[in-house]
Amino acid sequence: MSSISVGIREFRARLAEYLLESDQPIAVTRHGSTIGYFIPARADLDRASLKEAAAHMDALLHREGCTEKDLDEVTRDFRAWRKKRQK
């Protein structure tokens, strides 16, 4: 399963299309750096397909050099941003 790479503006502009029609993972980039991945889920996917998608996401994160510590930091930053935004 290969992924495609799109900029964040294009991803936002074509969000409905990606959500409804995409059948492959999408690496979302900002200024050329990957900032996230969208892995589409379909109602007809089985457990094996979801496990394959999770393994693919792990491989993409590993390829980008993300560690568990990095992911924890991103989670903390996101929660702080959300908390600040809610105020």
C-alpha positions in Angstrom: 0.0 0.0 0.0 1.7 3.2 -1.1 0.9 6.7 0.1 0.4 9.9 -1.8 1.7 13.2 -0.6 -0.4 16.4 -0.6 0.1 19.9 0.9 -2.2 20.9 3.7 -4.0 23.5 1.7 -4.8 21.0 -1.0 -5.9 18.5 1.6 -8.2 21.0 3.2 -9.6 22.1 -0.2 -10.3 18.5 -1.3 -11.1 17.1 2.1 -14.5 15.6 1.2 -13.0 13.9 -1.8 -10.2 12.4 0.2 -12.6 11.3 3.0 -15.1 9.7 0.6 -13.1 8.5 -2.3 -9.5 7.9 -1.2 -8.3 4.3 -0.9 -4.7 4.9 0.0 -2.9 6.7 2.8 -2.2 10.4 2.4 0.9 12.1 3.8 -0.1 15.7 4.6 2.8 18.1 4.2 3.4 21.7 5.1 6.3 23.5 3.4 7.6 20.1 2.2 7.7 18.5 5.7 5.2 15.7 6.5 3.0 16.8 9.4 0.5 14.0 9.5 -1.0 11.0 7.8 -4.6 10.3 6.8 -5.5 6.6 6.5 -8.9 6.1 5.1 -11.3 3.7 6.7 -14.2 2.1 4.9 -17.2 0.5 6.5 -16.4 -2.7 4.6 -12.8 -2.9 5.8 -12.1 -6.0 7.9 -9.8 -6.3 10.9 -6.9 -7.5 8.8 -7.1 -4.4 6.6 -7.1 -2.2 9.7 -4.1 -4.0 11.0 -2.3 -3.5 7.6 -3.1 0.2 7.7 -1.7 0.5 11.3 1.4 -1.4 10.3 1.8 1.0 7.3 1.4 4.0 9.5 4.0 2.7 11.9 6.4 2.1 8.9 5.7 5.7 7.6 6.4 7.1 11.1 9.6 5.1 11.4 10.7 6.2 8.0 10.3 9.8 9.0 12.3 9.2 12.2 9.4 9.6 14.7 10.0 8.0 18.0 7.5 7.3 20.8 9.0 10.3 22.6 8.2 12.5 19.6 4.7 11.3 19.4 4.2 12.0 23.1 5.5 15.5 22.6 3.1 16.1 19.7 0.2 14.8 21.8 1.2 17.2 24.7 1.5 20.1 22.3 -1.8 19.3 20.7 -3.6 19.1 24.0 -2.1 22.4 25.2 -3.1 24.0 21.9 -6.7 22.7 22.3 -6.9 23.8 25.9 -5.7 27.3 25.0 -8.1 27.4 22.0 -11.1 26.5 24.2 -10.5 29.4 26.6 
